[in-house]
Amino acid sequence: MTLINKDKPIVLGNSVIDNDHQVFIDLLNALESAGNLEFTALFQQLYEHTEQHFEHEKQLMQQSAFPAENEHSGEHQRVLGEFKQFKTRMDKGLISFGRSFVKERLPQWFQLHVTTMDSALVTHLNAKHASKG
């Protein structure tokens, strides 16, 4: 079983964002079947990837003067804060908290975020690009 079905990829039309999303999905799905030792390392890898992914989006938002940058970046900071809270619990040996976050929170958040906030960002970026062309 996978947490996010790769048979129906979410492609928004921006290669940087789409690639970051694919890596996120691959890591998230790998976490579901990981043993505890591997889970902790993969969780850290997912967190670091998510930070980099959000930084890519931040740069794109700033470069394109995205009007909803504050809201979008605020959502990123909120999710990174949740990651840190669960990482702290996992560092204390409470792996089940991390597993719960990965299974019950991240897939739903990711799919909603991609289809709303990221979709709006890519639409904005594509419109900016088209107006330059």
Buried (B, 14 or more C-beta within 10 A) or exposed (E): EBBBEEEEEBEBEBEBBBEBBBBBBBBBBBBBEBEEEEBBEBBBBBBEBBEEBBEBBBEBBEEBEBEBBEEBBEBBEEBBEBBEEBBEBBEEEEBEBBBEBBBEEBBEBBEEBBEEBBBBBBEBBEEBEEEEE
